[in-house]
Amino acid sequence: MRKASGKTEYWTETLEHVNATWQRKKGRKYPFTGQDLKMLKQLRGWFSAPEVMAMFSVYCSSSPFWGIKSGWLISGMWQERSVLLDFPNFKPLVKKYEAELNLKTPEQVALEFGL
């Protein structure tokens, strides 16, 4: 059962997304370090799981060659987080990942309860 805290909710799915995105890009598992996990946890404290997932997808598709070659994508994404929020495909990706995780907006929940 998942914890209700926003910081830990969907943590596994966030890590799986990072790994799967990297595997599609590079053909191998993401080389997670303790620093990577620390940065992802910090990002998850500020942003929802779908937002972090979208951020990583946008960063992977737009990151400079050194980031892809070196494998330092999470630290680069962490540094560029405010810029990534303004990419045109960021919000559509957030909606896509919300749907994949079956997350509901406050408006959807209110409608279900007849509010």
Secondary structure, 3 states (H helix, E strand, C coil): CCCCCCCCCCHHHHHHHHHHHHHHHHCCCCCCCHHHHHHHHHHHHHCCHHHHHHHHHHHHHHCCHHHHHHCCHHHHHHHCHHHHCCCCCHHHHHHHHHHHCCCCCHHHHHHHCCC
